[in-house]
Structures are given as structure tokens and as C-alpha cells.
Amino acid sequence: MVDSPPSTQISAGEWKLPDVSYVDPARVACEFCGRPIPRRYWSAEIDGTRRSFCDPSHAQLYVEYWIPTWGKNISSESDSTEPRTRSR
């Protein structure tokens, strides 16, 4: 019997425009592909955390591919210095 992964909750997102500031520039990057987002970005809440994406399709890919494959906690804020590998 195969265990199914826990379900991930994604809220309806919205397009956002960051405030323009030359003193404190807002540097937003897509949380799926890492591409810098120059102007507008898609903001969606996934499991209670607000995340930024370059496109709504990347938010969907994050939920359908990234989380089941790599997990939710692989990011720069993780306290582990060792690279994480996918277990088989």
C-alpha cells in the first residue's frame, strides 16, 4: 500500500505590484524557478505562508511538483548546511 503525501492547501492568489523605492528596492524572486520578478508578481498563500511567484502556473507547479518531490522546508532559511537529497 502506497502512502499518499499530506495535502497542501493553496488559496486563491492575486497579482501584486510592489512599491517602487530607490532607497530600499524590493527584490522579489519566484519561489519556484528563482527568476527575479521586475514588476508584478503572483502572490498566493500555501499552507498558511504567503509566497511569491512569477506566474500562477508556477504556484500550481510548486504545489503539485516541488512539495511532493522536495518537501516544504528546503529553502535558504533551513538550518542545515548539508545539501538535501531525495530519498528513494
Steps between C-alpha positions, in 0.01 A plus 500: 500500500640841400475784749364817345676827591314741726283741305623852443256787527532785247282807516387702202783731410514852367729716290696753706708805412782576745559859610778668303780633720849604399620493860377150588439308176260205528674195360240234437590162350274215394501233769472225239750593227705768680469750216505865615161667463540858377150639544183304576494161670244235591446472874335188643467356847620140522443320830476830685813656348479784247727423201594690182509353149560641151183336368195314638617185322820503709290510817316191378827325408637584845205319659478208255871433436737678740336418834439127426853461359716715729281591796390829647804591707778507242597865477770745597349532846560135588764454768667202333820571307500163326330480162177303513464201273184328393451166669378209292 
